[in-house]
Amino acid sequence: MRTVSKPPDLNFSVFSEDSRSSGRTGLLKTSRGGIETPAFMPIGTYGAVKTLSPKELQESGADVILGNTYHLYLRPGMEIIRAVSGLHKFMAWRKPILTDSGGFQVFSLAKLRNVSNEGVTFKSAFDGSEHFLTPERSMEIQLELGSDIIMAFDECVSGSADTETIRKAVDRTAAWTQRCHHFLTENDSFSPSDTHFFPIVQGGTNETLRRESADTVLPFAKSGIAIGGLAVGEEKEAMVETVNWMDTILPREKLRYLMGVGKPEDIIRAVSHGIDLFDCVLPTRNARNGQFFTWEGKLNILNNRFSHDTKSISASCRCYCCNNFTRSYLRHLFKLKEVLGLRLASLHNITFYLELMRSIREEITEGDFDSWSKKTLSALSSSND
Ligand SMILES: [Zn+2]
């Protein structure tokens, strides 16, 4: 481990670096508290991390959560959130919130969309109402939500898209990022000392296009930058390779956010390539299907072999679920579709993910990340299913 001197005027500071990989620990300062990195953001799509209260999230060790602009804009709508001065108050969460730009959902969920250089016209998947989202409107909505980290409005294409389509998305993302930045800097309610703005690099798994995209959006990155357009259907190997060479493209002094990734093993590998921030629906979505994450791999509680199992999910976990309940009881709850089962599984999985990040930070700081990650990756692959 090498100790890195901390620049006093940067919003993101690197604290320690792993000597055998690109892994590092750091701190992103926000006006609502610091985010220790590498960090994981639980997803609160509609202003709630499914089944969990903000109190439970805080006790699990969450420093930051992610809110989805597209979903919140459509339901409940900005008028209702504006009436309480933003998302923090609306959902009673006092720590930082990162909001996405709405772009990814518009491209992946909305019906009948029409993309032009100006923006995207789409029909709500919920009620068919028509909306027009532009880079400027996305910034305006994220400002109204009171986001601590605003994401640039980008064009995200499928992992199987052809090179020409990816190139168009790279060019459009460059123009849109510039418009986002211009809108923010001209807007009185945006203060760069309070709110971070993260541009997004696109380019699929094409190294040349990724480099071009990074060149065009990096001038707008003050404290952090995101890698978008991965985990969207491309080959797993190609994703890993892309994260690997993005490490050589992105500057070390900026926080690097890998959007939408991923599994515990993906997170550990990405950290070794210098990634600092993650989000993923897996811990909460899998929880609702009865799948528990543990240091020894995943455990499907509906499996018959747990019907008389009086052990907790994980002996080393400090969560309320593991401190109090047996696998047989949890299986019983899932068999009968008791809501408590979904809550306990979500609480455990979020606690596991945040504990994973805490362990990563500790191992990097102590200089043991390399041997720890090898041991942990091997244990994680021994699934209990
Ligand atoms: Zn637990």
Boltz pocket constraint, residues with backbone or C-beta under 6 A from the ligand:
constraints:
  - pocket:
      binder: B
      contacts: [[A, 313], [A, 314], [A, 317], [A, 318], [A, 319], [A, 320], [A, 321], [A, 322], [A, 323], [A, 347], [A, 348], [A, 349], [A, 351]]
      max_distance: 6.0
